[in-house]
């Protein structure tokens, strides 16, 4: 990494953290949708800043209605398994990015954006079902995972069902939007395969990690930001900037997810901590600890079935070292890059929501 650039982006994040985001037109009366209440309760206080949830509360409620309609099936098991995850909560960050980008560039007709925001959330939900199968996860969003409750075959097919439903929504748009959405799906599946290649591989590098995250996590953030700007009528150069905003926001998001897997709280995360160590997934704190040659981390990461005691010892080693602080600094650097890309946009409710969303991503504890 270029150190001078990194410091510059980190400084931009510090500006973001201290700057007032007050924008008088933002005084909405719309309440936070019920499905987001838990996420808002857990998240950071905005202290008078633009609340990104409230910026697009009405549109997010329409996305939620779409999600509920989309999972109806004559095959009751598909509806039940889909409902188990969709009604189980979730932050709806990806559709929020899409809606805020649309609003930031003057998008007016909600019907022009809600369906693609729904498609992006359905794709994300499908990948969670498939991820839980791959990882053998027992918990998701504070309760038993669909894989654990309904079994491998039914969960796998339900994930496929949600992918299909996603493209029913995406297919309502022009070829450009459909292609971008398909490209995101291609990248995230490539990212999953790449992560599998580096499973329990102590030779994994920071560059390898970034490539995994760019594909697996950031691809949907990129697509949401890009599509939102495009459908609002933004010019191609601006659409490209929003693509990069989404990329950097997605990377920052994943880095904080990785940190929380080590130092987070089970009650807030909805799953036990230390799952990346247990599953052998190369998270950022693990990679940084491996580079520091922390023996307990290396042994737990390499072991195909580490014991609870080995996981606890590795978590303690990571927590007491510098990996967590380094990972947070990296996350703030990428958040700063995202902030830089939208800082000079004309003031609007959507733009200020996008700015505050950067802050939410890196300061959250859930």
DRENDO-1510 file (C-alpha; in Angstrom, 1 decimal, always signed):
<recs>
REC; n; res; u; v; w
REC; 1; UNK; +0.0; +0.0; +0.0 .
REC; 2; UNK; +1.1; +3.6; -0.7 .
REC; 3; UNK; +1.6; +4.9; +2.9 .
REC; 4; UNK; +1.0; +8.6; +2.0 .
REC; 5; UNK; -2.2; +7.8; +0.2 .
REC; 6; UNK; -3.3; +5.6; +3.1 .
REC; 7; UNK; -2.7; +8.4; +5.6 .
REC; 8; UNK; -4.6; +10.8; +3.4 .
REC; 9; UNK; -7.6; +8.6; +3.2 .
REC; 10; UNK; -7.4; +8.0; +7.0 .
REC; 11; UNK; -7.4; +11.7; +7.5 .
REC; 12; UNK; -10.6; +12.0; +5.3 .
REC; 13; UNK; -12.2; +9.5; +7.6 .
REC; 14; UNK; -11.3; +11.6; +10.6 .
REC; 15; UNK; -12.9; +14.6; +8.9 .
REC; 16; UNK; -16.0; +12.5; +8.4 .
REC; 17; UNK; -16.1; +11.6; +12.1 .
REC; 18; UNK; -16.0; +15.2; +13.3 .
REC; 19; UNK; -17.9; +17.1; +10.5 .
REC; 20; UNK; -21.5; +18.0; +11.0 .
REC; 21; UNK; -23.8; +16.4; +8.4 .
REC; 22; UNK; -26.7; +18.7; +9.2 .
REC; 23; UNK; -28.9; +19.3; +6.2 .
REC; 24; UNK; -32.1; +21.1; +6.9 .
REC; 25; UNK; -34.3; +19.4; +4.3 .
REC; 26; UNK; -33.7; +16.1; +6.1 .
REC; 27; UNK; -36.2; +16.5; +8.8 .
REC; 28; UNK; -38.4; +13.6; +8.0 .
REC; 29; UNK; -41.3; +12.4; +10.0 .
REC; 30; UNK; -41.2; +8.9; +8.6 .
REC; 31; UNK; -40.5; +6.4; +11.3 .
REC; 32; UNK; -37.8; +3.7; +10.9 .
REC; 33; UNK; -39.4; +0.6; +9.4 .
REC; 34; UNK; -40.1; -2.1; +12.0 .
REC; 35; UNK; -37.7; -4.6; +10.4 .
REC; 36; UNK; -34.8; -2.1; +10.8 .
REC; 37; UNK; -35.6; -1.1; +14.4 .
REC; 38; UNK; -33.2; -3.6; +15.9 .
REC; 39; UNK; -30.3; -2.6; +13.6 .
REC; 40; UNK; -30.9; +1.1; +14.5 .
REC; 41; UNK; -31.0; +0.3; +18.2 .
REC; 42; UNK; -27.6; -1.5; +18.0 .
REC; 43; UNK; -25.9; +1.0; +15.7 .
REC; 44; UNK; -24.0; +4.2; +16.6 .
REC; 45; UNK; -25.8; +7.4; +17.6 .
REC; 46; UNK; -25.7; +10.0; +14.8 .
REC; 47; UNK; -26.0; +13.0; +17.2 .
REC; 48; UNK; -27.9; +15.3; +14.8 .
REC; 49; UNK; -26.3; +13.9; +11.6 .
REC; 50; UNK; -28.2; +12.6; +8.7 .
REC; 51; UNK; -29.5; +9.1; +9.6 .
REC; 52; UNK; -29.1; +6.9; +6.5 .
REC; 53; UNK; -31.9; +4.6; +7.6 .
REC; 54; UNK; -34.4; +7.5; +7.9 .
REC; 55; UNK; -33.3; +9.0; +4.6 .
REC; 56; UNK; -34.8; +6.1; +2.7 .
REC; 57; UNK; -37.3; +4.7; +5.3 .
REC; 58; UNK; -40.2; +4.7; +2.9 .
REC; 59; UNK; -38.3; +3.1; +0.1 .
REC; 60; UNK; -36.9; +0.4; +2.4 .
REC; 61; UNK; -40.4; -0.4; +3.6 .
REC; 62; UNK; -41.3; -1.0; -0.1 .
REC; 63; UNK; -38.3; -3.2; -0.5 .
REC; 64; UNK; -39.5; -5.2; +2.5 .
REC; 65; UNK; -42.9; -5.6; +1.0 .
REC; 66; UNK; -41.3; -6.9; -2.2 .
REC; 67; UNK; -39.2; -9.4; -0.2 .
REC; 68; UNK; -42.3; -10.8; +1.5 .
REC; 69; UNK; -44.2; -11.1; -1.8 .
REC; 70; UNK; -41.2; -12.7; -3.6 .
REC; 71; UNK; -40.8; -15.7; -1.2 .
REC; 72; UNK; -44.4; -16.9; -1.6 .
REC; 73; UNK; -44.4; -20.3; -3.2 .
REC; 74; UNK; -46.8; -23.2; -3.7 .
REC; 75; UNK; -44.0; -25.3; -2.2 .
REC; 76; UNK; -44.4; -24.3; +1.4 .
REC; 77; UNK; -40.9; -25.4; +2.4 .
REC; 78; UNK; -39.4; -22.7; +0.1 .
REC; 79; UNK; -41.5; -20.0; +1.8 .
REC; 80; UNK; -40.7; -21.3; +5.3 .
REC; 81; UNK; -37.0; -21.5; +4.8 .
REC; 82; UNK; -36.8; -18.1; +3.0 .
REC; 83; UNK; -38.9; -16.5; +5.8 .
REC; 84; UNK; -36.7; -18.0; +8.5 .
REC; 85; UNK; -33.8; -15.8; +7.2 .
REC; 86; UNK; -35.5; -12.8; +5.7 .
REC; 87; UNK; -37.8; -12.2; +8.7 .
REC; 88; UNK; -34.9; -12.9; +11.1 .
REC; 89; UNK; -33.6; -9.4; +10.7 .
REC; 90; UNK; -30.6; -8.1; +8.8 .
REC; 91; UNK; -29.3; -4.6; +8.3 .
REC; 92; UNK; -30.5; -4.1; +4.7 .
REC; 93; UNK; -27.2; -2.2; +4.0 .
REC; 94; UNK; -27.0; -3.2; +0.4 .
REC; 95; UNK; -30.4; -2.0; -0.7 .
REC; 96; UNK; -29.8; +1.1; +1.4 .
REC; 97; UNK; -26.7; +1.9; -0.6 .
REC; 98; UNK; -28.7; +1.5; -3.8 .
REC; 99; UNK; -31.5; +3.7; -2.7 .
REC; 100; UNK; -29.3; +6.4; -1.3 .
REC; 101; UNK; -27.2; +6.6; -4.5 .
REC; 102; UNK; -30.4; +6.9; -6.5 .
REC; 103; UNK; -31.6; +9.8; -4.2 .
REC; 104; UNK; -28.2; +11.5; -4.2 .
REC; 105; UNK; -28.4; +12.0; -8.0 .
REC; 106; UNK; -31.9; +13.3; -8.2 .
REC; 107; UNK; -33.9; +10.0; -8.6 .
REC; 108; UNK; -37.5; +10.8; -8.0 .
REC; 109; UNK; -39.7; +7.8; -9.0 .
REC; 110; UNK; -39.4; +5.2; -6.3 .
REC; 111; UNK; -40.7; +2.5; -8.8 .
REC; 112; UNK; -37.5; +3.1; -10.8 .
REC; 113; UNK; -35.3; +1.8; -8.1 .
REC; 114; UNK; -37.1; -0.4; -5.5 .
REC; 115; UNK; -37.1; -3.5; -7.6 .
REC; 116; UNK; -33.4; -3.6; -8.2 .
REC; 117; UNK; -32.7; -2.8; -4.5 .
REC; 118; UNK; -34.9; -5.9; -3.7 .
REC; 119; UNK; -33.0; -8.0; -6.2 .
REC; 120; UNK; -29.7; -7.1; -4.5 .
REC; 121; UNK; -31.0; -8.0; -1.1 .
REC; 122; UNK; -32.3; -11.3; -2.4 .
REC; 123; UNK; -28.9; -12.2; -3.9 .
REC; 124; UNK; -27.3; -11.4; -0.6 .
REC; 125; UNK; -29.8; -13.6; +1.3 .
REC; 126; UNK; -29.2; -16.5; -1.1 .
REC; 127; UNK; -25.5; -16.3; -0.5 .
REC; 128; UNK; -26.0; -16.4; +3.2 .
REC; 129; UNK; -28.0; -19.7; +2.9 .
REC; 130; UNK; -25.2; -21.1; +0.7 .
REC; 131; UNK; -22.5; -19.8; +3.0 .
REC; 132; UNK; -24.0; -21.5; +6.0 .
REC; 133; UNK; -23.9; -24.8; +4.1 .
REC; 134; UNK; -20.3; -24.3; +3.1 .
REC; 135; UNK; -19.3; -23.3; +6.7 .
REC; 136; UNK; -21.6; -25.8; +8.5 .
REC; 137; UNK; -22.8; -22.8; +10.4 .
REC; 138; UNK; -25.2; -23.5; +13.3 .
REC; 139; UNK; -26.3; -19.9; +13.9 .
REC; 140; UNK; -27.4; -16.9; +11.8 .
REC; 141; UNK; -28.9; -13.7; +13.0 .
REC; 142; UNK; -29.3; -14.8; +16.6 .
REC; 143; UNK; -31.1; -18.1; +15.9 .
REC; 144; UNK; -30.5; -21.6; +14.5 .
REC; 145; UNK; -29.3; -21.3; +10.9 .
REC; 146; UNK; -31.5; -22.6; +8.0 .
REC; 147; UNK; -28.9; -25.2; +7.3 .
REC; 148; UNK; -29.0; -26.5; +10.9 .
REC; 149; UNK; -32.8; -26.4; +11.1 .
REC; 150; UNK; -33.9; -27.6; +7.6 .
REC; 151; UNK; -30.9; -29.5; +6.4 .
REC; 152; UNK; -28.5; -29.2; +3.5 .
REC; 153; UNK; -30.7; -30.1; +0.5 .
REC; 154; UNK; -33.6; -27.9; +1.4 .
REC; 155; UNK; -31.4; -24.9; +2.3 .
REC; 156; UNK; -29.4; -25.3; -1.0 .
REC; 157; UNK; -32.5; -25.4; -3.1 .
REC; 158; UNK; -34.0; -22.4; -1.3 .
REC; 159; UNK; -30.8; -20.4; -2.0 .
REC; 160; UNK; -31.3; -21.2; -5.7 .
REC; 161; UNK; -34.9; -20.2; -5.4 .
REC; 162; UNK; -33.9; -16.8; -4.0 .
REC; 163; UNK; -31.3; -16.2; -6.8 .
REC; 164; UNK; -34.1; -16.9; -9.4 .
REC; 165; UNK; -36.5; -14.5; -7.6 .
REC; 166; UNK; -33.7; -11.9; -7.6 .
REC; 167; UNK; -33.5; -12.0; -11.4 .
REC; 168; UNK; -37.3; -11.8; -11.7 .
REC; 169; UNK; -36.8; -8.3; -10.2 .
REC; 170; UNK; -33.6; -7.4; -12.0 .
REC; 171; UNK; -35.1; -8.5; -15.3 .
REC; 172; UNK; -37.5; -5.6; -15.3 .
REC; 173; UNK; -34.6; -3.2; -16.1 .
REC; 174; UNK; -32.5; -2.6; -19.1 .
REC; 175; UNK; -29.6; -4.8; -20.3 .
REC; 176; UNK; -27.0; -2.7; -18.6 .
REC; 177; UNK; -28.5; -3.2; -15.1 .
REC; 178; UNK; -29.1; -6.9; -15.7 .
REC; 179; UNK; -25.5; -7.4; -16.9 .
REC; 180; UNK; -24.1; -5.5; -13.9 .
REC; 181; UNK; -26.2; -7.6; -11.5 .
REC; 182; UNK; -25.1; -10.8; -13.2 .
REC; 183; UNK; -21.4; -9.7; -13.1 .
REC; 184; UNK; -21.8; -9.1; -9.3 .
REC; 185; UNK; -23.1; -12.7; -8.9 .
REC; 186; UNK; -20.1; -14.0; -10.9 .
REC; 187; UNK; -17.6; -12.1; -8.8 .
REC; 188; UNK; -19.1; -13.1; -5.5 .
REC; 189; UNK; -19.1; -16.8; -6.5 .
REC; 190; UNK; -15.4; -16.4; -7.6 .
REC; 191; UNK; -14.7; -14.8; -4.3 .
REC; 192; UNK; -16.2; -17.7; -2.4 .
REC; 193; UNK; -14.1; -20.2; -4.4 .
REC; 194; UNK; -10.9; -18.1; -3.8 .
REC; 195; UNK; -11.7; -18.0; -0.1 .
REC; 196; UNK; -12.0; -21.8; -0.1 .
REC; 197; UNK; -8.6; -22.1; -1.8 .
REC; 198; UNK; -7.0; -20.2; +1.1 .
REC; 199; UNK; -9.0; -22.0; +3.8 .
REC; 200; UNK; -6.5; -22.9; +6.6 .
REC; 201; UNK; -3.7; -21.7; +4.4 .
REC; 202; UNK; -1.1; -19.8; +6.4 .
REC; 203; UNK; +0.6; -18.5; +3.3 .
REC; 204; UNK; -2.4; -16.2; +2.6 .
REC; 205; UNK; -1.4; -12.6; +2.1 .
REC; 206; UNK; -3.1; -9.2; +2.5 .
REC; 207; UNK; -3.3; -8.9; -1.3 .
REC; 208; UNK; -5.0; -12.4; -1.4 .
REC; 209; UNK; -7.4; -11.2; +1.3 .
REC; 210; UNK; -8.3; -8.0; -0.6 .
REC; 211; UNK; -9.0; -10.0; -3.8 .
REC; 212; UNK; -11.4; -12.2; -1.9 .
REC; 213; UNK; -13.2; -9.3; -0.3 .
REC; 214; UNK; -13.4; -7.3; -3.5 .
REC; 215; UNK; -15.2; -10.1; -5.1 .
REC; 216; UNK; -17.2; -11.8; -2.4 .
REC; 217; UNK; -18.4; -8.9; -0.3 .
REC; 218; UNK; -17.8; -5.6; -2.1 .
REC; 219; UNK; -19.3; -6.7; -5.4 .
REC; 220; UNK; -22.9; -6.2; -4.2 .
REC; 221; UNK; -22.0; -2.8; -2.6 .
REC; 222; UNK; -20.4; -1.7; -5.9 .
REC; 223; UNK; -23.4; -2.8; -7.9 .
REC; 224; UNK; -25.9; -1.1; -5.6 .
REC; 225; UNK; -24.1; +2.2; -5.7 .
REC; 226; UNK; -23.4; +2.0; -9.4 .
REC; 227; UNK; -27.0; +1.1; -10.4 .
REC; 228; UNK; -28.5; +3.7; -8.1 .
REC; 229; UNK; -26.6; +6.5; -9.7 .
REC; 230; UNK; -27.2; +5.1; -13.2 .
REC; 231; UNK; -30.9; +4.8; -12.8 .
REC; 232; UNK; -31.0; +8.4; -11.4 .
REC; 233; UNK; -29.5; +9.6; -14.7 .
REC; 234; UNK; -26.0; +10.4; -13.5 .
REC; 235; UNK; -23.3; +10.8; -16.2 .
REC; 236; UNK; -20.9; +7.9; -16.8 .
REC; 237; UNK; -17.9; +9.4; -14.9 .
REC; 238; UNK; -20.1; +9.9; -11.8 .
REC; 239; UNK; -21.4; +6.3; -12.1 .
REC; 240; UNK; -17.8; +5.1; -12.2 .
REC; 241; UNK; -17.1; +7.1; -9.0 .
REC; 242; UNK; -20.1; +5.5; -7.3 .
REC; 243; UNK; -18.8; +2.1; -8.4 .
REC; 244; UNK; -15.6; +2.9; -6.5 .
REC; 245; UNK; -17.5; +4.3; -3.5 .
REC; 246; UNK; -19.3; +0.9; -3.2 .
REC; 247; UNK; -16.1; -1.0; -3.6 .
REC; 248; UNK; -14.3; +0.8; -0.8 .
REC; 249; UNK; -17.4; +0.8; +1.4 .
REC; 250; UNK; -17.8; -2.9; +0.9 .
REC; 251; UNK; -14.1; -3.5; +1.8 .
REC; 252; UNK; -14.4; -1.4; +5.0 .
REC; 253; UNK; -17.6; -3.3; +5.9 .
REC; 254; UNK; -15.9; -6.7; +5.6 .
REC; 255; UNK; -12.9; -5.6; +7.6 .
REC; 256; UNK; -15.1; -4.5; +10.5 .
REC; 257; UNK; -17.0; -7.8; +10.2 .
REC; 258; UNK; -13.7; -9.6; +10.6 .
REC; 259; UNK; -12.8; -7.5; +13.7 .
REC; 260; UNK; -16.2; -8.2; +15.3 .
REC; 261; UNK; -15.7; -11.9; +14.8 .
REC; 262; UNK; -12.8; -11.6; +17.3 .
REC; 263; UNK; -13.8; -8.9; +19.7 .
REC; 264; UNK; -17.6; -8.6; +19.2 .
REC; 265; UNK; -20.4; -9.7; +21.4 .
REC; 266; UNK; -22.4; -12.9; +20.6 .
REC; 267; UNK; -25.7; -11.2; +21.6 .
REC; 268; UNK; -25.2; -8.3; +19.1 .
REC; 269; UNK; -23.7; -10.4; +16.3 .
REC; 270; UNK; -26.3; -13.2; +16.5 .
REC; 271; UNK; -23.6; -15.9; +16.4 .
REC; 272; UNK; -20.6; -17.0; +18.4 .
REC; 273; UNK; -17.3; -15.1; +18.0 .
REC; 274; UNK; -14.3; -16.9; +16.6 .
REC; 275; UNK; -16.1; -18.5; +13.7 .
REC; 276; UNK; -13.4; -17.5; +11.2 .
REC; 277; UNK; -10.8; -19.3; +13.3 .
REC; 278; UNK; -13.1; -22.3; +13.7 .
REC; 279; UNK; -13.9; -22.5; +10.0 .
REC; 280; UNK; -10.4; -21.7; +8.8 .
REC; 281; UNK; -11.5; -18.5; +6.9 .
REC; 282; UNK; -8.7; -16.0; +6.3 .
REC; 283; UNK; -10.0; -12.9; +8.0 .
REC; 284; UNK; -8.0; -9.7; +8.3 .
REC; 285; UNK; -7.1; -10.0; +12.0 .
REC; 286; UNK; -6.1; -13.6; +11.5 .
REC; 287; UNK; -3.8; -12.7; +8.5 .
REC; 288; UNK; -2.2; -9.9; +10.5 .
REC; 289; UNK; -1.7; -12.2; +13.5 .
REC; 290; UNK; -0.2; -14.9; +11.2 .
REC; 291; UNK; +2.2; -12.3; +9.8 .
REC; 292; UNK; +3.2; -11.5; +13.4 .
REC; 293; UNK; +3.9; -15.2; +13.9 .
REC; 294; UNK; +1.5; -15.6; +16.8 .
REC; 295; UNK; +1.8; -19.4; +17.6 .
REC; 296; UNK; -1.6; -19.9; +19.1 .
REC; 297; UNK; -3.3; -18.3; +16.1 .
REC; 298; UNK; -1.2; -20.4; +13.6 .
REC; 299; UNK; -2.0; -23.6; +15.4 .
REC; 300; UNK; -5.8; -22.9; +15.7 .
REC; 301; UNK; -6.0; -21.7; +12.1 .
REC; 302; UNK; -4.2; -24.7; +10.6 .
REC; 303; UNK; -6.1; -27.3; +12.7 .
REC; 304; UNK; -9.1; -28.9; +10.9 .
REC; 305; UNK; -11.1; -29.1; +14.2 .
REC; 306; UNK; -9.7; -26.7; +16.8 .
REC; 307; UNK; -11.0; -27.2; +20.3 .
REC; 308; UNK; -12.9; -24.5; +22.2 .
REC; 309; UNK; -9.8; -23.9; +24.3 .
REC; 310; UNK; -7.6; -23.5; +21.3 .
REC; 311; UNK; -10.1; -21.0; +19.8 .
REC; 312; UNK; -10.2; -19.0; +23.0 .
REC; 313; UNK; -6.4; -18.9; +23.2 .
REC; 314; UNK; -6.1; -17.7; +19.6 .
REC; 315; UNK; -8.7; -15.0; +20.2 .
REC; 316; UNK; -6.9; -13.8; +23.3 .
REC; 317; UNK; -3.6; -13.7; +21.4 .
REC; 318; UNK; -5.2; -11.7; +18.6 .
REC; 319; UNK; -6.9; -9.3; +21.0 .
REC; 320; UNK; -3.7; -8.7; +23.0 .
REC; 321; UNK; -1.6; -8.0; +19.9 .
REC; 322; UNK; -1.8; -5.3; +17.3 .
REC; 323; UNK; -4.0; -7.0; +14.7 .
REC; 324; UNK; -7.3; -5.6; +15.8 .
REC; 325; UNK; -6.1; -2.0; +15.8 .
REC; 326; UNK; -4.3; -2.5; +12.5 .
REC; 327; UNK; -7.5; -4.0; +11.0 .
REC; 328; UNK; -9.6; -1.0; +12.3 .
REC; 329; UNK; -7.0; +1.4; +10.7 .
REC; 330; UNK; -7.2; -0.4; +7.4 .
REC; 331; UNK; -11.0; -0.2; +7.5 .
REC; 332; UNK; -11.0; +3.5; +8.3 .
REC; 333; UNK; -8.6; +4.0; +5.4 .
REC; 334; UNK; -11.0; +2.4; +2.9 .
REC; 335; UNK; -13.9; +4.3; +4.5 .
REC; 336; UNK; -11.9; +7.5; +3.9 .
REC; 337; UNK; -11.5; +6.5; +0.2 .
REC; 338; UNK; -15.3; +6.1; +0.0 .
REC; 339; UNK; -15.9; +9.4; +1.7 .
REC; 340; UNK; -13.4; +11.2; -0.6 .
REC; 341; UNK; -15.3; +10.0; -3.7 .
REC; 342; UNK; -18.6; +11.6; -2.6 .
REC; 343; UNK; -17.4; +14.6; -0.6 .
REC; 344; UNK; -17.6; +17.0; -3.5 .
REC; 345; UNK; -21.1; +16.0; -4.7 .
REC; 346; UNK; -23.8; +18.7; -4.5 .
REC; 347; UNK; -25.5; +18.7; -1.1 .
REC; 348; UNK; -28.6; +16.4; -1.0 .
REC; 349; UNK; -30.4; +14.1; +1.5 .
REC; 350; UNK; -29.1; +11.1; -0.4 .
REC; 351; UNK; -25.5; +12.3; -0.5 .
REC; 352; UNK; -25.4; +13.1; +3.2 .
REC; 353; UNK; -27.0; +9.7; +3.9 .
REC; 354; UNK; -24.2; +8.0; +2.0 .
REC; 355; UNK; -21.6; +10.0; +4.0 .
REC; 356; UNK; -23.1; +9.0; +7.3 .
REC; 357; UNK; -23.4; +5.4; +6.1 .
REC; 358; UNK; -19.6; +5.3; +5.9 .
REC; 359; UNK; -19.4; +6.3; +9.6 .
REC; 360; UNK; -22.0; +3.7; +10.5 .
REC; 361; UNK; -20.0; +0.9; +8.7 .
REC; 362; UNK; -16.8; +1.4; +10.6 .
REC; 363; UNK; -18.2; +2.3; +14.0 .
REC; 364; UNK; -20.8; -0.4; +14.3 .
REC; 365; UNK; -20.6; -3.2; +16.9 .
REC; 366; UNK; -23.2; -5.5; +15.2 .
</recs>
